[in-house]
Amino acid sequence: MQNKGFVKVIATLLALVCIYYLSFSIISHSYESKAEAYAQGSNAKYSAFLDSVSTEPVLGGKFFGYTVKDCRERELSLGLDLKGGMNVVMEVSVPDVLKALAGNQSERSEFVQSIKDANEAQKSSSKQYLELFVDAMKKNAPADAKLADYFSNSSTKEKIKRDATNEEVVKALAESIDIAIDNSFNVLRNRIDRFGVIQPNIQRLTGSNRVLIEMPGVKEPERVRKLLQGSANLEFWETTKLPEIMNSVIALNTAMRGEVAGQKLKENNQTEEKAVKDTAKADNNDLLSQLGANDSAAATNAAAEKKAQEENPLFAALQLNVNQQGQPFESPIIGYSRAADTAKVSEYFRKGHEKGIIPHTLLTNWTIKPIGDGEIYALVALRNKTAKGKEPKPVLTGDVVTNAQADFEQNSVNASVSMTMNAEGARKWANITRDNIGNCVAIVLDGYVYSYPRVNGEIPGGRSSITGDFTPEEAKDLANVLKSGKLPAPATI
């Protein structure tokens, strides 16, 4: 009996812990219910509502300082069987990887026939595709031909020599296929993270070229499927420093001020985002009222925020990259925005292009990762060198990268990334770096900026070292991005 009090204390503590963790699910469910009520069956409106309130503090910051997004990430995972959602198996096309590695040799008749034979054999065989392809090549290729004759080229010369044996070539091909699958896995993971799926399950199926993806609560399966199936293109872009485009950015803010003023005069033409935010704030204020909170301060802040959005719509959503005196920094970073505001800023710049306020030579992309620990993203200014009216093109594409790996810098705790290119890439890279000494070159994958290293001098030979305040994990991620090259679009099973 002397332990009865101790048992009660433990039971009470366990109950409090359970209530604490259950509270995340309760709060998350309440916001999802509000989103459903607001959306009235529209998936787009449902997503827009949750996106708009994702960074809002729950109960005005009284719930341990957590935001709506924090609560949704910490809620109990119900899985597909209880919450519904989407279950997809993506398969990386090994034939496309082999074709890319072979280059022009993939057009030879025996190569084409071997791909067809391997595709047919795979329907009834448990062997790996590469093994089936090699068997087919032995049958279709000339007796004196070697695999190196098909796969040793300027892009693969560091891995596959002209005199390499068939066994060495098969080993190199297997490694390249494995890298392609790993990189596809990383691309798919980043796409899902950007889509905002809460608690997804993403795993590579061992011993295969397939990736299993489970996404609870997804309400737009076709949109997600289209997002996942697109090809991933690695690109290198020249950048523009903020002082060069500052006048255009200010002019865009002025133009959007006029547009917002015009919208204000028409009650029926209120923007969807404003309606979403008003609804979200009203709901949040109701919750505060239930706790007996004083709403006057919140109302004052809301009025001030509304006035700022009307007077400077762009700058209310985008904090310019300027010093305390308002002078722009010599950087390709235009400014910084909260995750919830990035779509609005992108829309402003799109309208700026349409109206001719933003020159066609300026493109903008967001960084893939937030700056620091918060949900703040940087907007990077890219330089478009193609003629007006034509599709923008990067100065270099990732298919010229032959290898990349993470290294540790000498006499430093930071990591770096080394990168090598084929002969064609090395020639172009030398010209690009020579023309951009002192400027940054952005590394872009899937339309998002992964890094924007500064060029310190011309880099001949195609061997580069990218340094910065990289952690080992960040350096590894960047190396994987650089090795992505031009990944084939994964097929859905």
Summary of the structure (lengths in Angstrom):
residues: 493
radius of gyration: 26.8
end to end distance: 61.3
largest distance: 88.4
contacts: 1461
relative contact order: 0.12
helix: 53%
strand: 19%
